[in-house]
Amino acid sequence: MTQWDKLISRIKSLDKSMRFAELQKVLENYGYEMTAPKGGSSHFTFRKPGCCPITIPKHEPIKVVYVKMVKAVVECDNNSKNLN
């Protein structure tokens, strides 16, 4: 199993020890672009044309609710690949 597969597996299992950098890596791999916060905020927004933006605070550990958002992106993208 590759590192990428292990990372996706951790997201799908809603691992509570996920780090911001790991979620960032997955979202950017799925075509999202990160925008830095303005005014000293710790919340980073990930945007992709045609998709709702995802905002994740850069805190450790990441709360499960944010891992669930990334899990939905992974599962949605995998489902659309299976339809083609």
C-alpha positions as CSV (number, residue, x, y, z in Angstrom):
1,M,0.0,0.0,0.0
2,T,1.4,3.4,-1.0
3,Q,1.7,6.4,1.3
4,W,-1.1,8.0,-0.7
5,D,-3.4,5.0,-0.2
6,K,-2.6,5.0,3.5
7,L,-3.5,8.7,3.7
8,I,-6.8,8.2,1.9
9,S,-7.5,5.2,4.1
10,R,-7.0,7.4,7.2
11,I,-9.3,10.0,5.9
12,K,-12.0,7.5,5.1
13,S,-11.7,6.1,8.6
14,L,-12.0,9.6,10.1
15,D,-8.7,9.4,11.9
16,K,-8.6,11.9,14.7
17,S,-4.9,12.4,14.4
18,M,-5.0,14.0,10.9
19,R,-2.8,17.1,10.4
20,F,-3.7,20.2,8.4
21,A,-0.8,19.6,5.9
22,E,-2.3,16.1,5.1
23,L,-5.7,17.5,4.4
24,Q,-4.2,20.3,2.4
25,K,-2.2,17.7,0.3
26,V,-5.4,15.7,-0.5
27,L,-7.5,18.8,-1.4
28,E,-4.8,20.2,-3.6
29,N,-4.4,16.8,-5.3
30,Y,-8.2,16.9,-6.0
31,G,-7.8,20.3,-7.7
32,Y,-8.6,22.7,-4.9
33,E,-6.6,25.8,-4.5
34,M,-5.8,27.2,-1.0
35,T,-6.2,30.9,-0.2
36,A,-4.4,32.3,2.8
37,P,-6.4,34.0,5.5
38,K,-6.4,37.8,5.8
39,G,-6.3,39.8,9.0
40,G,-4.6,37.3,11.2
41,S,-7.2,34.5,10.9
42,S,-6.2,30.9,11.1
43,H,-8.9,29.7,8.7
44,F,-7.7,28.6,5.2
45,T,-10.2,28.3,2.3
46,F,-9.9,25.7,-0.4
47,R,-11.7,26.5,-3.7
48,K,-12.4,24.5,-6.9
49,P,-14.5,25.7,-9.8
50,G,-18.0,24.2,-9.6
51,C,-17.6,23.1,-6.0
52,C,-18.5,24.6,-2.7
53,P,-15.5,26.2,-0.9
54,I,-14.1,24.3,2.2
55,T,-12.7,26.3,5.1
56,I,-10.4,24.6,7.5
57,P,-8.7,26.2,10.5
58,K,-5.0,25.5,10.9
59,H,-5.0,23.9,14.3
60,E,-3.6,20.7,15.5
61,P,-5.3,18.2,15.8
62,I,-7.9,18.8,13.2
63,K,-11.5,18.3,14.3
64,V,-13.3,15.3,12.8
65,V,-15.9,17.6,11.2
66,Y,-13.2,18.9,8.8
67,V,-11.9,15.4,8.1
68,K,-15.5,14.5,7.2
69,M,-15.5,17.4,4.6
70,V,-12.4,16.1,2.9
71,K,-13.8,12.5,3.1
72,A,-16.8,13.7,1.1
73,V,-14.6,15.2,-1.5
74,V,-12.6,12.0,-1.9
75,E,-15.7,9.8,-2.0
76,C,-17.5,12.1,-4.5
77,D,-14.5,12.2,-6.8
78,N,-14.0,8.4,-6.6
79,N,-17.7,7.9,-7.4
80,S,-17.5,10.1,-10.5
81,K,-14.5,8.2,-11.7
82,N,-16.4,4.9,-11.3
83,L,-19.3,6.2,-13.4
84,N,-17.0,6.9,-16.4
